[in-house]
Amino acid sequence: MSLVAVPFYQKRHRHFDQSYRNIQTRYLLDEYAAKKRASTQSSSQKSVTQESSSQRESSSERASSQTLLGGTTCRLCAKRVSTALEEEEQERKRRYHSLLAAYGEAKRERYLSELAQLEEDVHLARTHARDKLDRFALQHVDTHALRHAVGDRLAWERHSFEDRISRAPEILVRLRSHTVWERMSVKLCFTVQGFPTPVVQWYKDGSLICQAGEPGKYRIESKYGVHTLEINRADFDDTATYSAVATNVHGQVSTNAAVVVRRFHGDEEPFHSVGLPIRLPLSSVIPYTHFDVQFLEKFGVTFRREGETLTLKCTLLVTPDLKRVQPRAEWYRDDVLLKESKWTKMFFGEGQASLSFSHLNKDDEGLYTLRIVSRGGISDHSAFLFVRDADPLVMGAPGAPMDVHCHDANRDYVIVTWKPPNTTKESPVLGYFIDRCEVGTDNWVQCNDAPVKICKYPVSGLVEGRSYTFRVRAVNSAGVSRPSRASEAVAALDPLDLKRLQGIHWEGDKDIVIYQDDLEGEVQIPRPPTNVHASEISRTYVVLSWDPPTPRGKEPLMYFIEKSVVGSGTWQRENAQTAVRSPRYAVFDLAEGKSYVFRVLSANKHGLSDPSEITSPIQAQDTIVVPSAPGRVLASRNTKTSVVVQWDQPKHGEDLLGYYVDCCVAGSNVWEPCNHKPIGYNRFVVHGLTTGEQYIFRVKAVNAVGTSENSQESDVIKVQAALTVPSHPYGITLLNCDGHSMTLGWKVPKFSGGSPIIGYYVDKREGHHKNWHEVNSSPLKERILTVEGLTEGSTYEFKIAAPTWWGSGCRRIPVSSSSVRPGQRLSQVPTSGWVGTLGFFLVLLSLYRRYLLGSGEHGDS
């Protein structure tokens, strides 16, 4: 009988014995059996001799023991001998079991190695057989078909393995909400799986979290599918809804959780909702609350340089002052609502509204407006912010481009656009370099070898599923400019794939994703694409777009683009080494002056489709040209340090990005830029001028191709305040009231409109009467007047006008002759009517009527 039971996989053999063992194993077993027999014989002999000797010794010892110790020594020796025999037997069994286990492990390893070798031999045999069949099949086709067949086969097999194991992201463990005390750390974790490996992005209230924006604040880690966001030393501003979005080419999933940060003193907590995972918007309270808002201090026209910090601040008086409910503060730049970002921070409360910039760029230049919105209406204030270029890295280099944006994001490329800098004092821009950086790294890579001459470029070579930011540098004859501000992050994904996903979100933790292609049935060899056309044409590239075949099927599609010079009759594969998965592709390296036609083929794992319909002839050329110069430029007075400049639009201005305005002191011929970011309208207020100095202005138009010629110069204008209507008198106070007369006092208007005030006219009317009556027919020089002949107990309204030779400003007030006390300041209510902007001749007519005709009564006009 064998020492070891035969394993199950050996019992399947018809004859199972020990012949399968190798020579070394058999030798080892024979040697072990011989040693065992020898040890058995020696042990038996020893036991016989020990028994005889023990009997003799026992008899003698028994006798002696009986006489001396009564038999105690004999029993101790017998017990000691039996213990030694038991230990020896246990040691022998232990060695036997260890040898048995080593033998079984060696046999299992030998079987596994032989099985792996067998699988490798089978795979190798199949590979050789397939190669022989392919070579045999290729011998029966011509050379042209052979080249295309081999290329298509290789291009498909490069991606077939990944397609078999690809799957959309799936969240295994979701985020969990936290409530913590201030200055504690918070760690949010979730687990996701998918292939290709999903790219995870973290958001705070819908805004992308950037570690570089607040160094040390956030820590993002990803290990073995577990993604972690750690918030260090949390404060009230960290109370928000945090979301994690995992994306790959096959889909997108998200999970979110609320983080509530609390203080030790409850009365200092902000107005956050603890029960809900989101912050309650104030807009839900504002429509039912009336606030009276007055601006006590306002920010004015500001001049700064790139790289500096700035805070625009207004001091407000909000009535009533409610702790939990406040009106809504909104900041606008050029009528575009602003949101908080890593560049801008907003604050509203404690009677202040501020907008802070951590690092100014020319992108921040514009007209800023603060609007306080409540049920009582909208109170706003506006002022312009000018941002000049930083000192260049190389003397004479241009300023940095601005407004870098990404469009038409795709799996392998994205179109980047920007605005050109103003080169009033530098040489013209020759081109631009575009740099890209993968999100989470600081490694900037230049995308183009030669400078691009237009403000648009399709960047290719992106890795699918990753996010990138972009920046642009301008080049002229002196050198390269500073880089622009980095664009917003964009993911290299095809938006059509996301539209193909129908997401059903239940109230629980489950997200069900349904592919629309599941309803289209099985598709073998795909059909050719349709509607192949050039969506964008320039001098250096052509962007082709097409519609996927219908039905598309469940299998992933690839596209191959072919081009041909018109009249050549030969086709050249454009993306032989790169598989295009999205229905858009940018074709570069087109010969200037030649016309091309294109066609597209679709492919899946089953095969290659027929070519699509051929496009119409396409020639690489710029479809837009540099705009013509703007028309007549007119400058007019505004204030003692500003001038209003207006101009006519250019006759030929396609796709304008805006205008640049330059100024020059008359006779100096030294031109300076007035704005550093293109403005989109044909009127601009130039600030920061010297009072009493004479200036000349000119304008140029800008589009993606370049800048136009300078317009004709304006007429020379002297900077001084324009003559306008004065502001109304203010601080109107009732100094005395005795029941029959009232004594009124007021203050000089804050703004005279550029001309001296002639005097003051006071009119009155009894309450609920329509007609006004003059109190004085000649202008008053003093700002105190006693009105006689009033009826006790009646209510009167007064209006005070301060005319100049350019117009009149006025206030009217209601007052009762019995319900006021001396020294009471009267409420000021603006009135319509004859008070307003009066022209020069209207003022003369009013004075003429008062002095010559002496009219005592007039109605509302």
C-alpha positions in Angstrom: 0.0 0.0 0.0 1.3 3.4 -0.9 2.2 5.9 1.8 0.2 8.8 0.2 -3.3 8.7 -1.2 -3.5 9.2 -4.9 -4.7 12.8 -5.8 -8.0 13.2 -7.8 -6.3 14.3 -11.0 -4.2 11.1 -11.1 -7.3 8.9 -10.6 -8.6 10.0 -14.0 -5.8 7.9 -15.6 -6.6 4.4 -16.6 -3.4 3.1 -15.1 -2.2 4.8 -12.0 0.9 3.6 -10.2 4.2 5.1 -9.2 5.7 4.9 -12.6 5.0 8.6 -13.2 7.5 9.6 -10.6 10.9 10.6 -11.6 14.2 8.8 -10.7 15.1 11.2 -7.9 11.7 10.8 -6.2 11.9 7.0 -6.4 15.4 7.0 -5.0 14.3 9.2 -2.1 11.4 6.8 -1.3 13.6 3.7 -1.5 16.2 5.2 0.8 13.5 6.3 3.3 12.0 2.7 3.3 15.4 1.1 3.9 16.1 3.5 6.8 12.7 2.7 8.3 13.3 -1.1 8.2 16.7 -0.8 9.8 15.3 1.4 12.6 12.5 -1.0 13.2 14.9 -4.1 13.5 17.3 -2.2 15.8 14.5 -1.1 18.0 13.1 -4.6 18.3 16.5 -6.0 19.3 17.0 -3.3 21.9 13.6 -3.9 23.4 14.4 -7.7 23.9 17.7 -7.0 25.6 16.2 -4.3 27.7 13.4 -6.6 28.8 15.8 -9.3 29.9 18.1 -6.9 31.7 15.2 -5.1 33.2 13.8 -8.4 34.6 17.2 -9.2 36.2 17.7 -5.8 37.6 14.1 -5.6 38.8 14.4 -8.7 40.8 17.6 -7.6 42.5 16.3 -4.0 43.0 13.0 -5.3 44.2 14.8 -7.2 46.9 16.9 -4.3 47.9 14.1 -1.8 47.7 11.9 -3.9 49.8 14.6 -4.0 52.4 15.8 -0.3 52.2 13.1 2.0 50.7 10.1 -0.2 50.3 10.1 -0.1 46.4 10.1 3.6 45.6 13.2 3.7 43.4 11.9 1.0 41.0 8.7 2.9 40.2 10.5 6.1 39.4 12.9 4.5 36.9 10.0 2.8 35.1 8.1 6.0 34.7 11.2 7.8 33.4 11.8 5.1 30.7 8.2 5.2 29.5 8.3 9.0 29.1 11.4 8.8 27.0 9.8 6.1 24.8 6.7 8.3 24.2 8.8 11.4 23.3 10.8 9.3 20.8 7.6 8.0 19.2 6.1 11.6 18.8 9.4 12.8 17.2 9.3 10.0 14.7 5.6 10.8 13.8 6.4 14.5 13.4 9.3 13.7 11.0 7.0 11.4 9.0 4.3 14.0 8.6 6.7 16.8 7.6 8.2 14.5 5.0 4.8 13.6 3.7 3.8 17.3 3.4 7.0 18.2 1.6 6.4 15.4 -0.9 2.8 16.6 -1.6 3.9 20.2 -2.1 6.7 19.2 -4.6 4.2 17.1 -6.5 1.7 20.0 -6.7 4.4 22.5 -8.0 5.6 20.0 -10.6 2.0 19.6 -11.9 1.4 23.4 -12.1 4.6 24.0 -14.0 3.8 21.2 -16.4 0.3 22.7 -16.9 1.7 26.2 -17.6 4.2 24.8 -20.1 1.4 23.0 -21.8 -0.7 26.2 -22.1 2.2 28.1 -23.5 2.9 25.4 -26.1 -0.8 25.4 -27.2 -0.8 29.3 -27.4 2.4 29.2 -29.5 1.0 26.5 -31.8 -2.2 28.5 -32.4 -0.2 31.7 -33.1 2.0 29.8 -35.7 -1.1 28.3 -37.3 -2.8 31.7 -37.5 0.3 33.3 -39.1 0.5 30.5 -41.6 -3.1 30.9 -42.6 -2.7 34.7 -42.9 0.4 34.3 -45.1 -1.5 31.8 -47.2 -4.5 34.1 -47.5 -2.3 37.1 -48.4 -0.6 35.3 -51.3 -3.9 35.4 -53.2 -4.4 39.2 -53.1 -2.6 42.0 -55.0 0.0 44.3 -53.4 -2.3 47.3 -52.9 -5.0 45.2 -51.1 -2.2 43.5 -49.1 -0.9 46.8 -47.7 -4.3 48.0 -46.7 -5.3 44.7 -45.1 -2.2 44.4 -43.0 -2.5 48.0 -41.9 -6.1 47.7 -40.9 -5.4 44.4 -39.1 -2.5 45.9 -37.1 -4.4 49.1 -36.3 -7.4 47.1 -35.0 -5.4 44.6 -32.9 -3.6 47.4 -31.1 -6.9 48.3 -29.4 -8.8 45.0 -29.4 -7.4 43.9 -26.1 -8.4 47.1 -24.2 -11.8 47.0 -25.8 -12.5 43.6 -24.3 -11.8 44.6 -20.8 -13.1 48.2 -20.9 -15.9 49.2 -18.7 -17.5 52.4 -17.4 -16.6 53.7 -13.9 -18.5 52.2 -11.0 -18.5 53.6 -7.4 -18.1 50.9 -4.8 -18.0 53.0 -1.7 -19.6 56.5 -1.8 -18.7 59.7 0.1 -20.0 60.3 3.6 -21.1 63.6 5.0 -19.2 65.1 8.0 -20.0 67.7 10.7 -16.8 68.9 12.4 -15.6 71.7 14.6 -13.6 74.7 13.3 -9.9 74.1 12.8 -10.3 70.3 12.6 -9.2 68.3 9.5 -11.8 66.5 7.3 -11.1 63.5 5.1 -13.5 62.4 2.4 -13.0 59.0 0.8 -14.7 56.9 -1.9 -13.8 53.9 -4.0 -14.3 53.6 -7.8 -13.3 51.0 -10.4 -13.3 51.0 -14.2 -11.1 50.6 -17.2 -9.4 52.7 -18.5 -8.6 54.0 -15.0 -11.1 56.7 -14.3 -9.9 60.3 -13.9 -11.3 61.8 -10.6 -11.9 65.5 -10.1 -13.1 67.1 -6.9 -15.6 70.0 -6.7 -16.7 72.4 -4.0 -20.2 73.7 -4.6 -19.7 73.1 -8.3 -16.3 74.8 -8.5 -13.2 72.7 -9.4 -10.8 72.3 -6.4 -7.2 73.2 -7.3 -4.4 72.4 -4.9 -2.2 75.1 -6.3 -4.8 77.8 -5.7 -4.6 77.3 -1.9 -1.3 75.5 -1.1 -1.6 73.3 2.0 -5.4 73.6 2.2 -6.3 70.5 0.2 -4.6 67.2 -0.1 -5.8 64.8 -2.9 -4.6 61.2 -3.0 -5.4 58.2 -5.2 -4.2 54.7 -4.2 -5.5 51.4 -5.5 -8.9 52.8 -6.5 -9.4 54.7 -3.2 -9.6 58.4 -3.7 -9.2 60.8 -0.8 -9.7 64.6 -0.3 -8.3 66.0 3.0 -9.2 69.5 4.1 -6.7 70.9 6.6 -7.8 73.2 9.4 -11.4 73.6 8.2 -13.2 77.0 8.7 -16.6 78.4 7.9 -15.8 78.9 4.3 -15.3 75.1 3.9 -19.0 74.4 4.7 -20.2 73.3 1.3 -21.2 70.3 -0.8 -18.2 68.4 -2.1 -18.5 66.2 -5.2 -16.2 63.7 -6.8 -16.6 63.0 -10.5 -15.0 59.9 -12.0 -14.7 59.9 -15.8 -13.3 57.6 -18.4 -14.1 57.1 -22.1 -17.1 54.8 -21.3 -19.0 57.0 -18.9 -19.1 59.2 -15.9 -20.3 58.8 -12.3 -20.4 61.1 -9.3 -20.9 61.1 -5.6 -21.3 64.0 -3.1 -21.4 64.7 0.6 -21.9 67.7 2.8 -19.3 69.1 5.1 -20.6 71.4 7.9 -18.0 73.3 10.0 -19.3 74.6 13.4 -17.9 77.0 15.9 -18.0 76.7 19.7 -20.2 79.8 20.0 -23.5 79.2 18.2 -24.4 82.9 17.8 -21.4 83.3 15.5 -22.4 80.6 13.1 -23.3 81.7 9.5 -26.7 81.0 8.0 -26.1 77.4 6.7 -28.5 74.6 6.5 -27.4 71.7 8.6 -30.3 69.4 7.6 -29.6 69.7 3.9 -26.4 68.8 2.1 -26.4 72.2 0.3 -26.2 75.9 1.3 -29.5 77.7 1.4 -29.6 80.4 -1.3 -30.4 83.9 0.0 -32.5 84.5 -3.1 -35.3 82.5 -1.6 -35.6 85.1 1.2 -34.9 88.3 -0.7 -38.1 88.6 -2.7 -40.1 88.8 0.6 -37.8 91.3 2.3 -37.5 95.1 1.7 -34.1 96.7 2.2 -33.0 100.3 1.9 -29.4 100.3 0.7 -27.2 103.4 0.6 -23.5 103.5 -0.5 -21.4 105.3 2.1 -18.0 104.7 0.4 -17.4 103.6 -3.1 -14.5 102.3 -5.1 -13.3 104.5 -7.9 -11.4 104.1 -11.2 -8.4 102.0 -10.4 -5.1 101.5 -12.2 -2.9 98.4 -11.4 -0.2 96.3 -13.0 -0.2 92.5 -13.7 0.8 90.4 -10.8 -0.4 92.8 -8.1 -3.2 92.2 -5.6 -6.3 94.4 -5.3 -9.5 94.7 -3.3 -12.5 96.6 -4.6 -14.7 97.6 -1.6 -17.9 99.5 -0.9 -19.2 100.5 2.5 -23.0 100.1 2.8 -25.8 101.1 5.1 -28.5 98.4 4.9 -31.8 99.1 6.6 -33.2 97.1 8.4 -30.0 95.4 9.7 -31.1 91.8 10.1 -28.5 89.3 11.3 -29.8 86.2 9.5 -31.2 87.8 6.4 -29.3 90.1 4.0 -29.8 91.3 0.5 -27.9 89.6 -2.3 -24.6 91.1 -3.5 -23.6 90.5 -7.2 -20.4 91.5 -8.9 -20.3 92.0 -12.7 -17.5 92.6 -15.1 -18.6 94.1 -18.4 -22.2 92.9 -17.6 -21.0 89.3 -17.0 -21.8 87.8 -13.6 -18.7 86.8 -11.7 -18.2 83.8 -9.5 -15.6 83.0 -6.9 -12.5 81.3 -8.3 -8.9 80.8 -7.4 -8.2 84.3 -8.7 -11.2 86.2 -7.1 -12.8 86.1 -3.6 -16.0 87.8 -2.6 -17.2 89.0 0.8 -20.5 90.6 1.9 -21.5 91.4 5.4 -20.9 93.7 8.3 -21.7 96.7 6.2 -19.2 95.9 3.5 -19.0 94.3 0.1 -15.6 93.5 -1.4 -14.1 91.7 -4.4 -10.4 90.6 -3.9 -7.9 89.7 -6.6 -5.0 87.5 -5.5 -3.0 87.9 -8.8 -4.1 90.4 -11.3 -4.0 89.7 -15.1 -5.2 91.7 -18.1 -8.1 89.3 -18.2 -9.4 91.2 -15.1 -9.6 94.5 -16.8 -13.1 95.9 -17.4 -16.0 97.8 -16.0 -16.9 96.4 -12.5 -20.4 96.8 -11.1 -21.7 96.0 -7.6 -25.4 95.3 -7.5 -27.3 95.0 -4.2 -30.5 93.2 -5.0 -33.5 93.1 -2.7 -37.3 93.5 -2.8 -36.8 97.3 -2.6 -35.0 97.3 -5.9 -31.4 97.3 -7.2 -28.7 99.6 -6.0 -25.5 99.5 -8.0 -22.2 101.3 -8.5 -19.7 100.9 -11.3 -16.1 101.9 -12.0 -13.4 100.8 -14.4 -10.4 98.7 -13.5 -7.3 99.2 -15.7 -4.6 96.5 -15.7 -1.3 97.4 -17.4 1.3 94.9 -18.7 3.9 93.6 -16.3 7.6 94.3 -17.2 8.6 92.0 -20.1 11.1 89.3 -19.7 13.0 90.6 -22.7 13.2 94.3 -23.5 10.8 95.0 -26.4 8.9 91.8 -26.1 5.1 92.0 -26.4 2.5 91.8 -23.6 0.9 88.5 -22.7 -2.2 87.3 -24.6 -5.4 87.0 -22.6 -8.8 85.3 -22.4 -7.6 81.8 -23.2 -10.5 79.5 -23.7 -11.0 75.9 -24.9 -13.7 74.8 -27.4 -14.8 71.6 -29.1 -13.1 69.3 -26.5 -12.6 65.8 -27.9 -10.8 62.6 -27.0 -7.5 63.5 -28.6 -7.6 67.3 -29.3 -9.1 70.6 -28.3 -9.3 74.0 -30.0 -7.7 76.8 -28.0 -8.6 80.5 -28.6 -7.2 83.7 -27.1 -7.1 87.5 -27.7 -4.0 89.3 -28.9 -2.1 91.9 -26.8 -2.0 95.6 -27.6 1.4 96.4 -29.2 1.3 100.2 -29.2 5.0 100.6 -28.2 6.3 97.2 -29.3 7.0 95.6 -32.7 4.1 93.6 -34.2 3.4 90.1 -33.0 4.8 87.4 -35.4 3.0 84.4 -33.8 2.1 82.5 -30.7 3.3 79.4 -28.8 0.7 77.2 -27.0 1.6 75.3 -23.9 -0.4 72.5 -22.2 -0.2 71.1 -18.7 -1.9 68.0 -17.2 -4.0 68.8 -14.2 -2.2 67.9 -11.0 1.3 68.5 -12.4 3.5 71.6 -13.1 5.0 70.2 -16.3 4.2 72.6 -19.2 4.8 71.2 -22.7 4.9 73.3 -25.8 2.3 72.1 -28.4 3.6 73.8 -31.6 7.1 73.9 -33.0 6.5 77.0 -35.2 4.6 80.1 -34.1 0.9 80.2 -35.0 -0.1 83.4 -36.7 -3.8 83.4 -35.8 -5.5 83.4 -32.4 -6.8 79.8 -32.7 -5.1 76.5 -32.7 -6.3 72.8 -32.4 -4.0 71.0 -30.0 -3.7 67.3 -30.7 -1.9 64.4 -29.0 -3.9 64.5 -25.8 -4.3 61.4 -23.7 -7.9 60.3 -23.5 -9.6 60.7 -20.2 -7.1 63.2 -18.7 -7.7 66.9 -18.0 -5.5 69.7 -19.2 -5.0 73.5 -18.9 -3.5 75.7 -21.6 -1.6 79.0 -21.8 -0.3 81.2 -24.7 2.8 83.2 -25.3 3.3 85.9 -27.9 6.4 86.3 -30.1 7.8 89.3 -31.9 11.2 90.3 -33.3 12.5 91.1 -29.8 11.5 87.9 -28.0 8.8 85.9 -26.3 6.2 87.5 -23.9 5.2 86.3 -20.5 2.6 83.5 -20.5 -1.0 84.3 -20.3 -3.3 83.2 -17.4 -3.9 79.5 -17.6 -7.3 78.4 -19.0 -9.9 76.5 -17.2 -9.3 72.7 -17.0 -10.8 70.7 -19.8 -11.1 66.9 -20.1 -10.0 65.0 -23.2 -13.4 63.3 -23.7 -15.8 63.2 -26.6 -19.1 64.9 -25.6 -21.1 62.7 -27.9 -20.2 59.7 -25.7 -21.6 61.4 -22.7 -24.8 62.2 -24.6 -25.2 58.6 -25.5 -25.4 57.8 -21.8 -28.8 58.0 -20.2 -28.4 58.3 -16.4 -31.3 57.4 -14.1 -30.6 58.6 -10.5 -32.7 57.1 -7.7 -33.1 58.6 -4.3 -30.9 56.0 -2.9 -27.2 55.3 -3.5 -27.7 53.5 -6.9 -27.0 55.2 -10.2 -28.2 53.2 -13.3 -26.6 54.0 -16.6 -28.2 52.9 -19.9 -26.5 53.1 -23.2 -28.7 54.2 -26.1 -26.9 51.8 -28.3 -28.5 48.9 -26.4 -31.7 49.7 -28.2 -30.1 49.5 -31.7 -29.5 45.8 -31.9 -26.4 43.9 -33.0 -24.2 45.4 -35.8 -21.4 43.4 -37.4 -19.3 45.3 -40.0 -20.3 49.0 -39.6 -21.6 51.2 -42.2 -19.6 54.2 -43.6 -19.9 57.6 -41.8 -22.1 60.3 -43.3 -22.0 64.1 -43.8 -18.2 64.4 -44.0 -17.4 68.0 -44.2 -14.8 70.7 -43.1 -16.1 72.4 -40.0 -13.1 74.8 -39.9 -10.6 75.9 -42.5 -7.4 77.9 -42.0 -4.1 78.3 -43.7 -2.4 75.6 -41.6 -5.1 73.0 -40.8 -8.5 71.7 -41.7 -10.9 70.2 -39.1 -13.1 67.4 -40.5 -16.4 66.5 -38.9 -18.8 63.7 -39.7 -21.8 61.8 -38.3 -21.3 58.3 -36.9 -22.9 55.4 -38.9 -26.5 54.6 -38.0 -27.2 52.2 -36.4 -23.9 52.6 -34.5 -24.0 49.3 -32.6 -22.6 48.3 -29.2 -19.0 47.7 -30.3 -16.5 50.7 -30.0 -15.8 52.4 -33.3 -12.6 53.7 -34.8 -12.2 56.0 -37.8 -9.6 56.2 -40.5 -9.2 59.4 -42.6 -7.8 59.4 -46.1 -6.9 62.4 -48.3 -6.1 62.8 -51.9 -4.9 65.7 -54.0 -7.5 66.7 -56.5 -6.7 65.0 -59.8 -4.1 62.6 -58.5 -6.3 59.5 -58.1 -4.3 58.2 -55.2 -5.4 58.1 -51.5 -3.2 58.5 -48.5 -4.0 57.3 -45.0 -3.8 60.3 -42.7 -3.9 58.5 -39.3 -2.2 55.2 -40.0 -0.5 55.1 -36.6 -3.3 56.7 -34.5 -6.8 55.4 -34.0 -9.4 58.1 -34.1 -12.4 57.4 -31.9 -14.4 60.6 -32.2 -16.2 62.0 -35.2 -13.8 65.0 -35.6 -10.2 65.2 -36.7 -7.7 68.0 -37.5 -5.6 67.5 -40.6 -2.3 69.4 -40.7 0.6 69.7 -43.2 -1.5 70.5 -46.2 0.4 72.0 -49.2 -0.4 75.6 -49.8 -2.3 76.3 -52.9 -3.4 72.7 -53.5 -7.0 71.4 -53.2 -7.8 68.2 -51.4 -10.7 65.8 -51.0 -11.3 63.6 -48.0 -13.1 60.4 -47.1 -13.6 58.5 -43.8 -13.9 54.8 -43.0 -15.3 53.3 -39.8 -14.1 50.1 -38.2 -14.9 47.8 -35.3 -13.7 44.4 -34.2 -15.7 42.7 -37.0 -14.1 44.6 -39.9 -13.7 47.8 -41.9 -16.6 49.7 -43.6 -16.7 51.0 -47.1 -15.4 54.6 -47.6 -17.7 57.5 -47.1 -18.8 59.9 -49.8 -15.9 62.1 -50.9 -16.0 65.7 -49.7 -16.0 68.7 -52.1 -12.5 70.1 -52.9 -11.0 71.9 -49.9 -8.1 74.3 -49.9 -6.2 75.3 -46.8 -6.6 79.1 -46.5 -7.7 81.7 -44.0 -11.5 82.3 -44.3 -11.4 85.6 -42.4 -9.0 88.5 -43.0 -7.7 91.4 -41.0 -10.4 94.0 -40.4 -10.3 97.4 -41.9 -9.5 100.5 -39.8 -12.4 102.0 -37.8 -14.1 105.2 -39.1 -14.1 108.8 -37.7 -13.0 109.2 -34.1 -14.7 111.8 -32.0 -13.5 112.9 -28.5 -15.6 115.0 -26.1 -15.1 116.3 -22.6 -16.2 114.2 -19.6 -14.5 115.2 -16.3 -11.3 117.0 -15.4 -9.3 113.8 -15.8 -11.3 111.8 -18.5 -12.4 112.1 -22.0 -15.2 110.2 -23.9 -14.0 108.7 -27.2 -16.4 107.4 -29.9 -15.8 106.0 -33.4 -17.5 104.5 -36.3 -17.3 100.7 -36.9 -15.0 99.4 -39.7 -16.5 98.7 -43.1 -15.0 95.2 -43.2 -14.9 93.7 -39.7 -15.7 90.0 -39.6 -15.6 88.2 -36.2 -14.3 91.2 -34.3 -12.8 90.6 -30.8 -12.9 94.3 -29.9 -11.0 97.6 -30.2 -7.8 99.1 -28.8 -7.7 102.9 -28.1 -4.4 104.8 -28.0 -3.7 108.4 -26.9 -1.0 110.9 -27.4 -0.1 114.3 -26.0 -0.5 116.8 -28.8 2.8 117.5 -30.4 4.8 114.6 -28.7 4.1 111.8 -31.1 4.5 109.3 -28.2 1.5 107.0 -28.2 0.3 105.2 -25.1 -2.3 102.4 -24.8 -5.5 103.5 -23.1 -6.9 100.0 -22.7 -5.0 96.7 -22.4 -7.9 94.3 -23.2 -10.1 94.7 -26.3 -13.4 96.4 -25.6 -16.5 95.2 -27.5 -18.3 98.5 -28.0 -17.4 101.7 -30.0 -17.5 104.1 -27.1 -14.9 104.3 -24.3 -14.1 106.6 -21.4 -10.4 107.2 -21.2 -9.4 107.9 -17.6 -6.1 109.0 -15.9 -5.5 112.1 -18.1 -3.8 115.3 -17.0 -6.1 118.2 -16.4 -5.5 121.0 -18.9 -3.4 118.9 -21.2 -4.3 118.5 -24.9 -4.6 115.0 -26.3 -5.1 113.1 -29.6 -6.8 109.7 -29.9 -6.8 106.8 -32.4 -8.5 103.4 -32.6 -7.7 100.0 -34.1 -9.9 96.9 -34.6 -8.9 93.3 -33.5 -9.9 89.9 -34.7 -8.4 86.4 -34.6 -6.2 87.1 -37.6 -4.6 90.3 -36.3 -5.0 94.0 -35.8 -6.2 96.5 -38.3 -4.5 99.7 -39.4 -4.8 102.7 -37.1 -7.8 104.9 -37.6 -7.5 108.6 -38.5 -6.5 110.7 -35.5 -9.2 112.7 -33.6 -9.1 116.4 -33.2 -7.1 117.9 -30.4 -9.1 118.1 -27.2 -8.3 119.8 -23.9 -9.0 117.8 -20.8 -11.4 119.7 -18.6 -14.8 119.2 -17.0 -17.8 119.4 -19.2 -20.7 121.8 -18.5 -23.6 119.8 -17.2 -26.7 120.1 -15.0 -25.8 120.7 -11.3 -26.9 118.3 -8.6 -29.8 119.3 -6.4 -29.4 121.1 -3.0 -29.4 118.7 -0.1 -29.5 118.7 3.7 -32.8 120.6 3.6 -33.8 121.4 7.2 -36.8 123.1 8.9 -35.2 125.7 11.2 -38.3 127.2 12.7 -42.2 126.9 12.5 -44.7 129.1 14.4 -47.9 127.9 12.8 -48.0 130.8 10.2 -44.5 130.7 8.8 -41.6 128.2 8.2 -37.9 128.9 8.0 -36.0 126.5 5.7 -32.2 126.0 5.3 -30.2 123.9 2.9 -26.7 123.1 1.6 -24.9 123.9 -1.6 -25.2 121.2 -4.3 -22.3 118.8 -4.3 -21.7 119.2 -8.0 -22.1 122.5 -9.9 -21.9 121.0 -13.4 -18.8 123.1 -14.3 -20.5 126.6 -14.1 -21.4 128.8 -11.1 -24.8 128.7 -9.5 -26.9 131.8 -10.2 -29.0 131.5 -7.1 -31.9 129.5 -5.6 -35.6 129.4 -6.3 -38.2 128.1 -3.9 -41.7 127.0 -4.8 -44.5 125.7 -2.6 -47.8 124.1 -2.9 -50.4 122.9 -0.4 -50.8 119.2 0.1 -52.9 117.4 -2.5 -52.8 120.4 -4.8 -51.4 120.2 -8.3 -50.3 123.8 -8.9 -47.0 125.2 -7.6 -46.6 128.8 -6.4 -43.4 130.8 -6.4 -42.0 131.9 -3.1 -39.4 134.2 -4.5 -39.3 135.7 -8.0 -35.6 136.7 -7.9 -32.8 134.3 -7.1 -31.7 134.0 -3.5 -28.0 134.3 -2.7 -28.5 133.0 0.8 -29.4 129.5 1.7 -32.0 130.4 4.4 -35.6 131.5 3.6 -38.7 132.2 5.7 -41.9 131.4 4.0 -44.8 133.5 5.3 -48.6 133.3 4.9 -49.1 129.6 5.8 -52.2 128.1 7.3 -51.9 126.4 10.6 -52.5 122.7 10.5 -52.0 122.4 6.7 -49.3 120.3 4.9 -47.1 122.0 2.4 -44.5 120.8 -0.2 -41.5 122.9 -1.1 -39.0 122.4 -4.0 -35.7 124.2 -4.2 -33.9 124.7 -7.5 -30.2 125.7 -8.1 -30.0 126.9 -11.7 -26.8 127.5 -13.7 -26.3 128.7 -17.2 -26.3 125.0 -18.2 -29.4 123.7 -16.3 -31.0 123.3 -13.0 -31.0 120.8 -10.1 -33.9 120.6 -7.6 -35.4 118.8 -4.6 -38.9 118.9 -3.3 -40.0 118.1 0.3 -43.5 117.6 1.9 -43.9 119.2 5.3 -46.8 120.1 7.7 -46.9 123.4 9.4 -48.2 121.9 12.6 -46.5 118.5 12.9 -42.8 119.5 12.8 -40.4 121.1 15.2 -37.5 123.5 14.6 -34.3 121.9 13.6 -35.9 118.8 12.1 -34.3 117.6 9.0 -36.9 117.0 6.3 -37.0 113.9 4.1 -35.9 114.5 0.6 -38.0 113.1 -2.2 -36.8 113.6 -5.8 -39.4 115.2 -8.1 -40.1 115.1 -11.8 -41.5 118.1 -13.6 -39.7 121.2 -14.7 -36.7 120.1 -12.6 -34.3 118.2 -14.8 -31.7 118.7 -17.5 -32.5 122.1 -19.0 -30.6 123.5 -21.9 -29.0 126.9 -22.0 -31.8 128.5 -23.8 -34.4 127.0 -21.5 -32.7 128.5 -18.5 -32.6 131.9 -20.2 -36.3 131.6 -20.9 -37.1 130.7 -17.3 -35.1 133.7 -16.0 -36.7 136.0 -18.5 -40.2 134.9 -17.5 -39.4 135.3 -13.8 -37.7 138.7 -14.0 -39.8 140.4 -16.7 -43.2 138.8 -16.6 -43.3 138.2 -12.9 -45.5 135.1 -13.3 -46.7 133.9 -9.8 -48.2 130.6 -10.6 -47.4 127.7 -12.9 -48.3 124.0 -13.2 -46.2 120.9 -13.5 -44.5 120.7 -16.9 
